[in-house]
Amino acid sequence: MSALVTGGAGFIGRHVVGELLDRGVAVRVLDDLSRARSGSLDAFSGRPGYLGLTQGDVADPAALRDGLMGVDTVYHLAAAVDVGASVHGPAQVVRANVLGTLNVLEAARTTGLRLVLVSTCHVYASASQPLDEHAVTAPASPYAASKLAADDLAAGYRRAFGLRQTIVRPFNVYGPWQRGDLEGGVVARFLQAALAGRALQVHGDGAQTRDFLFVDDAARGVVDAAAETAVGRTLNLATGRETSIRELAALIDDGAGYVRQVPHPHPQAEVERYLGNAARARELLDWRPRVTLPEGLARTRAWFAQLADR
Ligand SMILES: NC(=O)c1ccc[n+]([C@@H]2O[C@H](COP(=O)([O-])OP(=O)(O)OC[C@H]3O[C@@H](n4cnc5c(N)ncnc54)[C@H](O)[C@@H]3O)[C@@H](O)[C@H]2O)c1
């Protein structure tokens, strides 16, 4: 088996690459390196099965063609993921996320590739119940809208062309290799601030909740999603536990007194509550999260600490 991981130099993507290599799958990465942390793929060079990086844009069909040579499965993670940037300049985000996905779908249609499309919980509206895959979708930002448009395109391709695809919707993923300069990367942002002795800036009152999923669990779920049992399905990956941003800040600050509330930079695109129901992934893939939030935070803190020490 061989796979292409688009966005494979990014935070979740490089863990997907590692998981695939661990399972003996040959892997190539397609990434334009627009947001990848430097050195994110270094650990894989020389590993058996690692086919290297094709540097290119998923919105460019020629780059995608090069990346796809000889592979049978595509894990599509490449995306412009900055919610704030999407509010201030939607066009770039739509190009990468919608046109990029269209190209991947076209390639899958014409060559019969198996596709795992990585979507997001951001397509859902805030809900009082844990969100399952039937929950109402209501994107609150151009980023979320572009991801939902990509999901809908994939669903249309499945109906029209019988594409063998699975849509995976991870909730809030955190862990080593995440960048700390995005709101979605709140764990990375708080940890970097805490390690540098800076204030942990909570946007708004911090009552908004998130379902935090450790990146190893997310990557395992993304790879598992290529199973035949999941063809044509949409699957949430979540822990079923919610933590407010205020609680998260307190956990990371651990009494140091550096937590500060600041005005939300774009309150109109904020979602009050994300809590996922991953019963379908459990049923179809036997997937369940293994890493608790305290353990995942400790592992992530240790990773950021060694980075700061270098
Ligand atoms: N981080 C989360 O909490 C989370 C949660 C749910 C879903 N997701 C989804 O998971 C995927 C990966 O997100 P991430 O958090 O790892 O973000 P990331 O920014 O770390 O990774 C995205 C990667 O895609 C690359 N990329 C961006 N535009 C590209 C383009 N046009 N062509 C080729 N490569 C391009 C970037 O350089 C980066 O390496 C995205 O599809 C995102 O929507 C993320």
The ligand as an SDF file (V2000), in Angstrom:
LIG
                    3D

 44 48  0  0  0  0  0  0  0  0999 V2000
   -5.6780   21.5670   14.2060 N   0  0  0  0  0  0  0  0  0  0  0  0
   -6.9310   21.2210   14.4580 C   0  0  0  0  0  0  0  0  0  0  0  0
   -7.3970   21.3310   15.5980 O   0  0  0  0  0  0  0  0  0  0  0  0
   -7.8110   20.6580   13.3680 C   0  0  0  0  0  0  0  0  0  0  0  0
   -9.0570   20.1650   13.7630 C   0  0  0  0  0  0  0  0  0  0  0  0
   -9.8860   19.6240   12.7840 C   0  0  0  0  0  0  0  0  0  0  0  0
   -9.4670   19.5680   11.4780 C   0  0  0  0  0  0  0  0  0  0  0  0
   -8.2620   20.0710   11.1230 N   0  0  0  0  0  0  0  0  0  0  0  0
   -7.8790   19.9470    9.6990 C   0  0  0  0  0  0  0  0  0  0  0  0
   -6.7000   19.1710    9.6460 O   0  0  0  0  0  0  0  0  0  0  0  0
   -5.9070   19.5770    8.5350 C   0  0  0  0  0  0  0  0  0  0  0  0
   -4.4960   19.9070    8.9850 C   0  0  0  0  0  0  0  0  0  0  0  0
   -4.5720   20.9850    9.9100 O   0  0  0  0  0  0  0  0  0  0  0  0
   -3.3330   21.3660   10.8370 P   0  0  0  0  0  0  0  0  0  0  0  0
   -3.8820   21.8420   12.1270 O   0  0  0  0  0  0  0  0  0  0  0  0
   -2.3350   20.2800   10.8100 O   0  0  0  0  0  0  0  0  0  0  0  0
   -2.7930   22.6730   10.0760 O   0  0  0  0  0  0  0  0  0  0  0  0
   -1.3310   23.0260    9.5170 P   0  0  0  0  0  0  0  0  0  0  0  0
   -1.4040   24.4220    9.0150 O   0  0  0  0  0  0  0  0  0  0  0  0
   -0.2930   22.6720   10.5150 O   0  0  0  0  0  0  0  0  0  0  0  0
   -1.1940   22.0000    8.2980 O   0  0  0  0  0  0  0  0  0  0  0  0
   -1.6700   22.2850    7.0140 C   0  0  0  0  0  0  0  0  0  0  0  0
   -0.5290   22.0030    6.0530 C   0  0  0  0  0  0  0  0  0  0  0  0
   -1.0150   22.2330    4.7230 O   0  0  0  0  0  0  0  0  0  0  0  0
   -0.0440   22.9890    4.0150 C   0  0  0  0  0  0  0  0  0  0  0  0
   -0.7780   23.7570    3.0080 N   0  0  0  0  0  0  0  0  0  0  0  0
   -1.5970   24.8290    3.1870 C   0  0  0  0  0  0  0  0  0  0  0  0
   -2.1010   25.2380    2.0090 N   0  0  0  0  0  0  0  0  0  0  0  0
   -1.5950   24.3980    1.0650 C   0  0  0  0  0  0  0  0  0  0  0  0
   -1.7490   24.3010   -0.3350 C   0  0  0  0  0  0  0  0  0  0  0  0
   -2.5320   25.1560   -1.0210 N   0  0  0  0  0  0  0  0  0  0  0  0
   -1.0790   23.3280   -0.9970 N   0  0  0  0  0  0  0  0  0  0  0  0
   -0.2780   22.4460   -0.3100 C   0  0  0  0  0  0  0  0  0  0  0  0
   -0.0990   22.4980    1.0090 N   0  0  0  0  0  0  0  0  0  0  0  0
   -0.7530   23.4560    1.7000 C   0  0  0  0  0  0  0  0  0  0  0  0
    0.6480   23.8590    5.0410 C   0  0  0  0  0  0  0  0  0  0  0  0
    1.9660   24.2380    4.6440 O   0  0  0  0  0  0  0  0  0  0  0  0
    0.6680   22.9240    6.2580 C   0  0  0  0  0  0  0  0  0  0  0  0
    1.8670   22.1680    6.2880 O   0  0  0  0  0  0  0  0  0  0  0  0
   -6.6410   20.7500    7.8840 C   0  0  0  0  0  0  0  0  0  0  0  0
   -7.3880   20.2350    6.7960 O   0  0  0  0  0  0  0  0  0  0  0  0
   -7.5620   21.2460    8.9700 C   0  0  0  0  0  0  0  0  0  0  0  0
   -8.7170   21.8460    8.4350 O   0  0  0  0  0  0  0  0  0  0  0  0
   -7.4160   20.6290   12.0350 C   0  0  0  0  0  0  0  0  0  0  0  0
  1  2  1  0
  2  3  2  0
  2  4  1  0
  4  5  1  0
  4 44  2  0
  5  6  2  0
  6  7  1  0
  7  8  2  0
  8  9  1  0
  8 44  1  0
  9 10  1  0
  9 42  1  0
 10 11  1  0
 11 12  1  0
 11 40  1  0
 12 13  1  0
 13 14  1  0
 14 15  2  0
 14 16  1  0
 14 17  1  0
 17 18  1  0
 18 19  2  0
 18 20  1  0
 18 21  1  0
 21 22  1  0
 22 23  1  0
 23 24  1  0
 23 38  1  0
 24 25  1  0
 25 26  1  0
 25 36  1  0
 26 27  1  0
 26 35  1  0
 27 28  2  0
 28 29  1  0
 29 30  1  0
 29 35  2  0
 30 31  1  0
 30 32  2  0
 32 33  1  0
 33 34  2  0
 34 35  1  0
 36 37  1  0
 36 38  1  0
 38 39  1  0
 40 41  1  0
 40 42  1  0
 42 43  1  0
M  CHG  2   8   1  16  -1
M  END
$$$$
